[in-house]
């Protein structure tokens, strides 16, 4: 396959202000026991354009309610300065006392969805406090990108996601890491039948054989899988090469590399 014949959207990228990027990346690396390849800065991410990436879905996560507004302004400014290369997702926190105000600001900043990370933000995906966020996002047609799965914890595992999808069938959700990091098979078995549930490929290829990756992609359906690298964690070229090496039809690759992200986020 020749990469430059495809439009490529990296639908899962974390970015941080220069002054805190090293601390933020180190914190995530410690949490997962990994060593990120890149720095997590905007300038570093835009260098990936030379590798054939046309657009990036960028976001960050608030670990406390007081961080929500500043993070959303940072993401919005990064999008504004990107010359159309970035599409931004905002952050929310269930402990905020002003969820509606936070979402109003997020929408006014032209952010096109919400990123949540239950394991790092320390909330259960299906807890009562999250219901208001889901309800408001559904009302405003805001898609959610949610970290899903972790064998070490029970904040975001497939059974919790299943309850959310049952309660909010009109809410568009992208489950990161094929819907269940480290519990990939369980996630695919429990969640692949939901029409409003998409997945991205981020932080998964390193742990999967080609045959297993193909099986998971086909289980969800190529119309519901988005390419994502989890920048800054993994080598972008390696992630692309792995996807391109899979036994997928050209139409399936086109869907995964860009068309599904366009559909979910309304590019």
C-alpha positions, 0 to 999 in steps of 0.5 A: 500500500502507498500511504499518500494515496489515503487521507489519514486522520489520527483520531487520538492525540494528547497535547500539553502546554510546553511548560507542563508537557514533560511532567504530564507525559511522565505521569501517564508513562508511570501510570501505564509503565510505558515510555512515550516516544514523543514529547506531547507538545503541539510543535512535536505533533505537527512534525508528524504531518511529514509522515502522512498525517493530514489531520489530528483529533487533539485533547487533554484530560482534567484531573480536577474540576478547576483544570477544565476551563484552562485545558479547554482554552488551550485546546481551542487555541491550539486548534485555532493556530493549526491552520485546519490541521487540528480538531479539538475535543474538550474535557469535563469532570464529573465533580464540577459544580457547573457541568452545564456552564463547562459544556456551554464554554466548550461549545462556545470554544468550537470544540467538537466533542468531549474526551474522558478518562475514567481511570485517570480521573477516578470515576466509574463510567456508569456512576450517577454523577456522569449521567448529567454529562451524558444527557447534556452531550446527547442533547447537544450532539457532542460525541464522546471519546472515552478511555475504556478498559484496564485489567487493574481497575474497574472504572471503565471496563466493558460492563460499565460501558454497556450500561451507559450505551443501554441508557443512552442509545442516541449518544455517540461514543468512541471507545479508545483502545478497541473499546477495552485496553488490556481486555480487548476480547471481552470488550469486542464480545460485549460492545461490538453490537452497539450501533452508536459505539465506535472504537479507535486503534490506539495503544493496542497494536503493540499487544496484538498479533495481526490476526487478532487485530484483523479479527477485532476490526471485523468484529466491530465492523470497518465502518466503526473503527478509527485510526488513532496513535495515542500520541505521544506514546507510540511511534507514528510510522510504526502504527501506520505500517501495522495498520497498512500491513493488515489484510483489509480491503482498500475501502476498509482502510479508507474508512478506518484511516479517515472516513469514520473520523469524519462521520463521527466528528462531522469534519 
